[in-house]
Each structure stands twice: as structure tokens, then as C-alpha cells.
Amino acid sequence: MTYETLIVERSGHVGTITINRPKALNALNSMVLKELARAIHELTDVDAVRALILTGAGDRAFVAGADIAEMAPMGPWQAREFSELGHVAFALLEDLPCATIAAINGFALGGGLELALSCDLLYASEKAKLGQPEVNLAVTPGFGGSQRLVRLVGKTRAKELIFTGDFVDAQKAKEIGLVLEVMKPEELMPHCQKVAEKIASKGPLAIAKSKRLVERGYDMPLRAANRQEAETFALLFDTHDRREGMAAFLEKRPPVYTGK
Ligand code: DAK
């Protein structure tokens, strides 16, 4: 598959999607959002890609937001459709049965931060600047930021970021729990690759199911979520990988997982 606005790569079980519009600081236009959904669909085979890294092309931005030039002439109906494209692509990411990692290499603003927030693990370079500056344009976050940001950093921090439109630097983002780690720009991709490879070496179904348990369980009452966990745990006992993992431990050798 070829893409106009993305670079999609695979190395072993690790996939990388790079948003590739560096001249516009990788701003998300309709084409990017549609291609993103298509690329995510392509990567949904659980045994093919076991961890996916998202990043931005160039050295300035992860993604500097939704494309303001494309949004400027929109009426409410087009804005609704545009917003839907983002929601669909980001929900696909959240539902992808493998780990997703945002390598935040520069500006992650508005829709760009919302894209990162749809990933499982967020790592940032020292150069990163993060924020929800939509209010500067007299709109609200449109791709789930008002909900995912609250869940990650809490209600008042999220309100502060959304109401002021201020950018936070990478260190501050780590302090408030928005990103996991901050590192030198040249260390970011190797670090994300290392984490991705580590995750890819585990039982793929266990990763897929763990992700689902965390995502779905978060909005459920504790008892129901725990019941779901017990059922998932039990179901995995009927897989090749579970037998392989335990046999490998007892035979003191590394396991070979197939996602079956
Ligand atoms: N969209 C389009 N182009 C962008 C862009 C963006 N978000 N951000 C940057 N660019 C372009 C600039 O226009 C410029 O293009 P040229 O003039 O060279 O052609 C190029 O990238 C380089 O940017 P600057 O010249 O501005 O670079 P600076 O270093 O001076 O400034 C900056 C960097 C990131 C601080 C600045 O570019 C900036 O403030 N960018 C906008 C950031 C922003 O406001 N992001 C949030 C966008 S709003 C909704 C749906 C979606 C959304 C909301 C509602 N509904 C349907 C309800 C989402 C909204 C957003 O994400």
C-alpha cells in the first residue's frame, strides 16, 4: 500500500507510522486521517505487528494539530465530518490489538496531542512542546482531547491546559503524568524501538487482551471488570502461546510465540 501523507514501515514485529507533512508541521488534514485509518487497518493482524510506533517527520513536530487551513472555511456539517474522521482513526488506534507508542519528537498540539493520547505509551524528546491550544482559535478540542486528557492527567490539570491553551515542555509534561519519559532527541526513536521490541517478544494475545482489559475495564464497575479479567485469563489457557510460554519456562529456554 502506498500513502501520500504517511511513511509506513515494518521491521520484524514492530511497525512505524510517520506522519509525513513536515512543511506543515505534520498537521492532520482529511487525507492524513483517512490514510491513518487505512494504515491501522492494514496492521491489525495480531501476529504481524505486535507493537506500533507513531511519530512525526522532520525534527520540529510530532503533529502541530488539525490542519487549520483546511478547517478555516468549514461549516458545522463539514466540521462534524472532519471531527468524525479523527474520532474513527483514533478509536481504531485504541482498539488495535497491539501496543502503540507515541514518539513525541516536537510539537504535539491540539489534534496532535489527541493523537498521542490515543496511544498506549507516550515518550517525549526534550524538544517536545505539548498543549491543547484550540481555544486560541475559538473552538474546543475536537478529537477526544477533552476526555482522554482528563483521564490521563486529572480534571483540573486538563482544564488548565484546555482553558489557557498554554504549551508545556517535556519535563513539565512528565511531571503531570502526560508522558512517561523525556530523553535527548537522538535517543527517542531508539528508546521507543527498544520498548516496542521488548513488548513484541511477549505473548501477542496476552498483550492484545491486556490492552483491552485496561481500556474496557477503565469505564466499568470494578467487580465487572475483574470478572472480565478472570474470563480472559482463563480463555488464554486454551492457546498455543500459553502452553509454549509455560513449557519454555520449565525447559529453561526462550519461548517462541506465534500469536495462536
Ligand atoms: N495547521 C496547518 N498548518 C500549520 C499548523 C496547523 N495546525 N501548524 C503549523 N502549520 C504550518 C504553518 O502555517 C507554517 O506554514 P507556512 O507558513 O510555512 O506555509 C508551517 O507549518 C510552520 O509553522 P510556523 O511558521 O507557524 O512555525 P513557528 O515555529 O513560528 O510556530 C507553532 C510553530 C507550532 C507554535 C505554530 O505553527 C502554531 O501555533 N501552530 C498552530 C498550533 C495549533 O493551534 N494547533 C492546534 C490546531 S487546532 C474539531 C476538530 C478538530 C479540532 C477541533 C475541533 N471539530 C470538528 C469540532 C482540532 C483542532 C486543532 O488541532
Residues whose N, C-alpha, C, O or C-beta is under 5 A from the ligand:
A	BS01	DAK	K23 A24 L25 A27 A64 G65 A66 D67 I68 A69 A79 R80 F82 S83 F107 L109 G110 G111 P133 E134 V139 T140 P141 G142 F143
